[in-house]
Amino acid sequence: MHLRKELNRWAYAVVLFFCSNIYFFNYKFQAFKFFIIPLCLAFVSLQIFPYFKYEKIRLHSKRLTHLSYGNELLIIFLIALFFSVILCIYTLYETYNERMFESYKNYIPYVIIATIFLGITFWNGIIRVYITGQQLRIKIRVWGIICGMIPIAHLIMLFIILSKTIYEIKVEDAKIVVNQARKALQICKTKYPILLIHGVFFRDLEYFNYWGRIPKELEDNGAQLFYGSQESAASVELCGKQIAERIKEIIKETGAEKVNIIAHSKGGLDSRQAICFEGMDKHVASLTTICTPHRGCVYAGKLLNKFSDKMKKRVSEIYNEAFRKLGDKNPDFLSAVSCLTQDFCNDFNKKAIDSPLVYYASVGAKMKCAVSGHFPLNFSYPMVKHYDGPNDGLVAENSWEWGSSKTFLTAPHLRGITHGDMIDLKRENIRDFDIREFYVQLVSGLREKGF
C-alpha cells in the first residue's frame, strides 16, 4: 500500500513538473506538443483527486480524507518545485550563454507558466488544509499567511503545517478505528452517571465546552454525562451548595442513587465541600480530582497581598459584572481567589474529612518549562515555580495529591502536560499523550470498580 502511494505521488509530481515546464520542453523538443493535452488532463485530475482511481485513500472520515488530499497536493507541489527550480536555474544559465532562448524575453513566459501551474497546486492544497485541519492553531494559520511571501520562511512554515496535519490524520483516524471496534463494549457505561465539575473562572457554556473533546469521546464509549454549572468564581462554600443541588437534580432525573464526580482545579474543592458539608456523601460514589490545589497555592496569597484593596475591589467588580452577563447569579472574584490560598486550604483540610462512603482519586500533571505552555500558562509557570515549585502552570506538584489512588502525568518530551491540557482546553493532539483516551480509561476504571 505504501509503495503504491509513493508511486502515485511521484507520478503526479512528474505530471506537475512537466506541466510547470511545458514552455521549456515544447521549445526544446518538437515532439513534446503531442503530450501537452494528456498532461493538462492529468493536471486537472490531480487538482480534483490527488490519487489514481485504484489508489483510493482508506480513511474513516470525509474531513480527514480532504485533509489528506490537501497534504498530498502540497507534497507533490514541493517535489515538483524542487526540480523545477533546478531546471529554471539551468535554463537561466543556458540563456545567459545564448544556447537556449534567443533572449530573456522568452524566459519570462517560461517562468510565468511555471508559476501558474505550481501556484494552482499550492493554493488548492493549502486551502483544503486550512479548511479541514483542526490542529492548525490560529497562530500557525496567521504565521503561515505572514510568511507566505518571505523566501525560505514560507517553506519552513509549510513543513510545520504538513507536520501538524499529517500527525492529525494519523491520530484522528486511529481514534475512529479504535472507537468503532469497541463501540459495542460501551466501556464507559458506568453504574452511576458522570458529573463533570469545572474549575475557577470558567462556566459550563453551551457553545464552548470547558472539557473540550473529552465529553464526546466519553459519550461515544457509553458514558452518561452531566455538568456542575456552578458559579465561575465564588467561595467554595457557595459552589459546594450549588453542586449539591445539581446532584439532587441528576438523581431525580435519572433515578440513580449516586453520581461519579470528575472535578478539575478548584472544582475539586467545591466537590469536597458538597460531599462533606452538604450531606452528599450518600449520593456520591466516587470523586476524582484533576489538578486540584488541595494544599493551596502560595502564589495566590502572595498576589492578593501585593495589590491594594482598591485595585482588588475594582478588578472584582469588572469580573463580576462580566460574568453576570454570562449566567452567573452571584459571582465573587475575591472569594474564589481567597479559597485557592494555602492558608484557606490548610484550614479547609482540617474540617473537610473524607467520607468512608466515597472513593477518592486524584490526578496531577507537570509542565517542564515555560515555553511548553500556551498563554497564559507560559507566563504563570515561572511565577508558580518561584513560590510553589514544579507545577502544571497553576497547581504545584506537591498540592494535587488526594485520596487512595494517585496518578501523575507528564509527557516524555520537553513539553510536559499543562493545567489546560488536562481539560483539552486547546483541543490539541499532544505527541505521546492522548488526553481523550486518558479519560476513557479513567471512566472505564470506575466502571470496573463497580461505580
Sequence and secondary structure as in RCSB ss.txt:
>XXXX:A:sequence
MHLRKELNRWAYAVVLFFCSNIYFFNYKFQAFKFFIIPLCLAFVSLQIFPYFKYEKIRLHSKRLTHLSYGNELLI
IFLIALFFSVILCIYTLYETYNERMFESYKNYIPYVIIATIFLGITFWNGIIRVYITGQQLRIKIRVWGIICGMI
PIAHLIMLFIILSKTIYEIKVEDAKIVVNQARKALQICKTKYPILLIHGVFFRDLEYFNYWGRIPKELEDNGAQL
FYGSQESAASVELCGKQIAERIKEIIKETGAEKVNIIAHSKGGLDSRQAICFEGMDKHVASLTTICTPHRGCVYA
GKLLNKFSDKMKKRVSEIYNEAFRKLGDKNPDFLSAVSCLTQDFCNDFNKKAIDSPLVYYASVGAKMKCAVSGHF
PLNFSYPMVKHYDGPNDGLVAENSWEWGSSKTFLTAPHLRGITHGDMIDLKRENIRDFDIREFYVQLVSGLREKG
F
>XXXX:A:secstr
 HHHHHHHHHHHHHHHHHHHTHHHHHHH GGGGGGHHHHHHHHHHHHH SS TT     S HHHHHHHHHHHHHH
HHHHHHHHHHHHHHHHHHHHHTTSS SSTTTHHHHHHHHHHHHHHHHHHHHHHHHHH SS  HHHHHHHHHGGGS
TTHHHHHHHHHHHHHHHHHHHHHHHHHHHHHTGGG TT  SS EEEE  TT    SSS TTTTHHHHHHHTT  E
EE    SS  HHHHHHHHHHHHHHHHHHH  S EEEEEETHHHHHHHHHHHHSSGGGGEEEEEEES  TT BHHH
HHHHHHS HHHHHHHHHHHHHHHHHTT SS  HHHHHHTTBHHHHHHHHHH    TTSEEEEEEE BSSGGGS T
THHHHHHHHHHHH SBSSSSBTTT   SSEEEEE  SSSSB  TTGGGTTT   BTTB HHHHHHHHHHHHHHTT
 
